[in-house]
Amino acid sequence: MRRFPSAILLALCAVMLFPHPAATQDKPAAAAPAVTGARGEFLAEVAFYEQRYTRLAEAIPAEKYSWRPAEGVRSIGEVYAHIAAANYGIARALGTPPPAGFDPKAINAAAADKAKTVQALKDSFTHFRGAILAIKDADLNNPLKLFGQDTTVRGAFFLVSGHDGEHLGQSIAYARQNGIVPPWTEERIKQEAAKPKP
């Protein structure tokens, strides 16, 4: 039987007893349990709208943010600013106040500035998700007034989805009027074109 020098045996024992610091680092904590039920379904809906709004807002050239189809109608940037401000307002109605120093007028005042408006939109969706996560399932049937309507917390989810859908459609129409194809539609067209012809 082959013998190992005592120095090698000591080194092997040291590695087994005292592993490299990188090997002993804390493993990531287990992921939080997935939110299910009405809140989970609504979070999926919010994620859909967040993705669509932010991708479209990023695809619009900065110089188009002040474009509006007619006098007295919201501009492209004002639609995105409206959604951002609404996310904070709805979160407040659901029980989560806006961050300290939040000023919805500042969001609207910066509507022609693409970088500020896109960032405000992203920040608002982050805040809004937090508001949904803060709701307890036991409170879903609590009465709530939203958009001038008497509803429940659960009912508010439907009202918000309708509101987001209305303004997403408006944003798509605005983009199309300016010759901009929504990014997800452009991707689908490219995928279909790449498919082999029968």
C-alpha positions as CSV (number, residue, x, y, z in Angstrom):
1,M,0.0,0.0,0.0
2,R,1.4,3.4,-1.0
3,R,2.1,5.8,1.8
4,F,1.4,9.6,1.7
5,P,4.0,11.9,3.3
6,S,2.7,13.2,6.6
7,A,2.6,16.8,5.3
8,I,0.1,15.8,2.5
9,L,-2.1,14.0,5.0
10,L,-2.1,17.0,7.3
11,A,-3.0,19.3,4.4
12,L,-5.9,17.0,3.4
13,C,-7.2,17.0,7.0
14,A,-6.9,20.8,7.1
15,V,-9.0,21.1,3.9
16,M,-11.7,18.8,5.3
17,L,-11.8,20.4,8.7
18,F,-11.3,24.0,7.6
19,P,-12.6,24.5,4.0
20,H,-11.8,27.5,1.9
21,P,-13.9,30.6,3.1
22,A,-15.7,30.7,-0.3
23,A,-17.0,27.2,0.3
24,T,-18.5,28.2,3.6
25,Q,-20.3,31.3,2.5
26,D,-24.0,31.5,3.3
27,K,-26.1,29.9,0.7
28,P,-28.9,32.1,-0.7
29,A,-32.0,32.0,1.5
30,A,-34.9,29.9,0.2
31,A,-37.1,31.9,-2.1
32,A,-40.2,33.5,-0.5
33,P,-43.3,31.4,-1.1
34,A,-45.1,32.4,-4.2
35,V,-48.1,34.6,-3.8
36,T,-51.2,32.7,-4.9
37,G,-54.9,33.4,-5.2
38,A,-56.3,36.8,-6.2
39,R,-53.1,38.7,-5.3
40,G,-50.9,36.3,-7.2
41,E,-53.1,36.6,-10.3
42,F,-53.2,40.4,-10.0
43,L,-49.4,40.5,-9.6
44,A,-49.1,38.6,-12.9
45,E,-51.4,41.1,-14.6
46,V,-49.4,44.0,-13.2
47,A,-46.1,42.4,-14.5
48,F,-47.7,42.1,-17.9
49,Y,-48.6,45.8,-18.0
50,E,-45.3,46.9,-16.5
51,Q,-43.4,45.0,-19.2
52,R,-45.6,46.4,-22.0
53,Y,-45.5,50.0,-20.8
54,T,-41.8,50.2,-20.1
55,R,-40.8,48.5,-23.4
56,L,-43.0,50.8,-25.4
57,A,-41.9,53.9,-23.5
58,E,-38.3,52.9,-24.1
59,A,-39.0,52.4,-27.9
60,I,-40.5,55.9,-28.3
61,P,-37.9,58.5,-29.4
62,A,-37.3,61.2,-26.8
63,E,-38.4,63.9,-29.2
64,K,-41.9,62.3,-29.5
65,Y,-42.7,62.5,-25.8
66,S,-44.4,65.9,-26.3
67,W,-46.4,64.6,-29.3
68,R,-50.2,64.6,-28.9
69,P,-52.9,63.7,-31.4
70,A,-54.9,66.9,-30.8
71,E,-55.0,69.9,-28.6
72,G,-56.3,69.2,-25.1
73,V,-55.4,65.5,-25.2
74,R,-52.6,63.9,-23.2
75,S,-49.2,63.7,-25.0
76,I,-47.2,60.5,-25.2
77,G,-45.2,61.4,-22.2
78,E,-48.2,62.5,-20.2
79,V,-49.9,59.1,-20.7
80,Y,-46.8,57.4,-19.1
81,A,-46.7,60.1,-16.4
82,H,-50.4,59.5,-15.7
83,I,-49.8,55.7,-15.3
84,A,-46.9,56.4,-13.0
85,A,-48.8,58.8,-10.8
86,A,-51.9,56.5,-10.8
87,N,-49.7,53.6,-9.5
88,Y,-48.8,55.7,-6.5
89,G,-52.4,56.9,-6.0
90,I,-53.9,53.4,-6.2
91,A,-51.2,52.0,-3.9
92,R,-52.3,54.7,-1.4
93,A,-55.9,53.7,-1.8
94,L,-54.8,50.1,-1.1
95,G,-53.1,51.1,2.1
96,T,-49.5,51.9,1.1
97,P,-48.6,55.6,1.2
98,P,-46.2,57.0,-1.3
99,P,-42.5,57.4,-0.4
100,A,-41.4,60.4,1.6
101,G,-41.1,63.5,-0.6
102,F,-43.2,62.0,-3.4
103,D,-44.8,64.7,-5.6
104,P,-47.1,63.6,-8.4
105,K,-46.9,67.1,-9.9
106,A,-43.2,66.6,-10.5
107,I,-43.9,63.4,-12.5
108,N,-46.4,65.3,-14.7
109,A,-44.1,68.3,-15.0
110,A,-41.3,66.1,-16.4
111,A,-43.6,64.2,-18.9
112,A,-41.7,65.6,-21.9
113,D,-38.4,64.2,-20.5
114,K,-38.1,60.6,-21.7
115,A,-35.4,59.5,-19.2
116,K,-37.2,60.9,-16.2
117,T,-40.6,59.6,-17.3
118,V,-39.3,56.1,-18.0
119,Q,-37.6,56.0,-14.6
120,A,-40.8,57.3,-12.9
121,L,-42.8,54.6,-14.6
122,K,-40.4,51.9,-13.5
123,D,-40.2,53.2,-9.9
124,S,-44.0,53.4,-9.7
125,F,-44.5,49.8,-10.7
126,T,-41.9,48.7,-8.1
127,H,-43.8,50.7,-5.4
128,F,-47.2,49.3,-6.7
129,R,-46.0,45.7,-6.4
130,G,-45.0,46.4,-2.8
131,A,-48.4,47.7,-2.1
132,I,-50.0,44.5,-3.5
133,L,-47.7,42.3,-1.5
134,A,-48.6,44.2,1.7
135,I,-52.3,43.3,1.3
136,K,-53.5,40.4,3.5
137,D,-55.7,37.8,1.8
138,A,-58.1,38.3,4.7
139,D,-58.6,41.9,3.6
140,L,-59.6,41.2,0.0
141,N,-63.3,41.6,0.6
142,N,-62.9,44.9,2.6
143,P,-64.8,47.8,1.1
144,L,-62.9,50.4,-0.9
145,K,-63.7,53.4,-3.1
146,L,-61.6,53.7,-6.3
147,F,-62.1,55.8,-9.4
148,G,-65.3,57.1,-7.8
149,Q,-66.7,53.6,-7.5
150,D,-67.7,51.6,-4.4
151,T,-65.9,48.2,-4.6
152,T,-63.7,45.9,-2.6
153,V,-59.9,45.4,-2.5
154,R,-60.4,42.4,-4.8
155,G,-62.7,44.5,-7.0
156,A,-60.0,47.2,-7.3
157,F,-57.8,44.7,-9.0
158,F,-60.3,44.5,-11.9
159,L,-60.7,48.3,-12.0
160,V,-56.9,48.8,-12.2
161,S,-56.5,46.1,-14.9
162,G,-59.2,48.0,-17.0
163,H,-57.5,51.3,-16.4
164,D,-54.1,49.9,-17.4
165,G,-55.5,48.2,-20.5
166,E,-57.3,51.4,-21.6
167,H,-54.1,53.5,-21.5
168,L,-51.9,50.8,-23.0
169,G,-54.2,50.7,-26.0
170,Q,-53.9,54.5,-26.1
171,S,-50.1,54.3,-26.0
172,I,-50.0,51.7,-28.8
173,A,-52.2,53.9,-30.9
174,Y,-50.0,56.9,-30.3
175,A,-46.9,54.8,-31.2
176,R,-48.5,53.5,-34.4
177,Q,-49.5,57.1,-35.4
178,N,-45.8,57.9,-35.1
179,G,-44.6,54.9,-37.2
180,I,-43.4,52.9,-34.2
181,V,-44.2,49.2,-34.0
182,P,-44.6,47.9,-30.5
183,P,-41.5,45.8,-29.6
184,W,-43.4,42.7,-28.9
185,T,-45.2,42.9,-32.2
186,E,-42.0,43.5,-34.0
187,E,-40.5,40.4,-32.4
188,R,-43.5,38.3,-33.4
189,I,-43.3,39.5,-37.0
190,K,-39.6,38.6,-37.1
191,Q,-40.2,35.1,-35.6
192,E,-43.0,34.4,-38.2
193,A,-40.7,35.6,-41.0
194,A,-38.0,33.3,-39.8
195,K,-40.2,30.2,-39.9
196,P,-39.6,27.9,-42.9
197,K,-42.1,28.3,-45.6
198,P,-44.4,25.2,-46.1
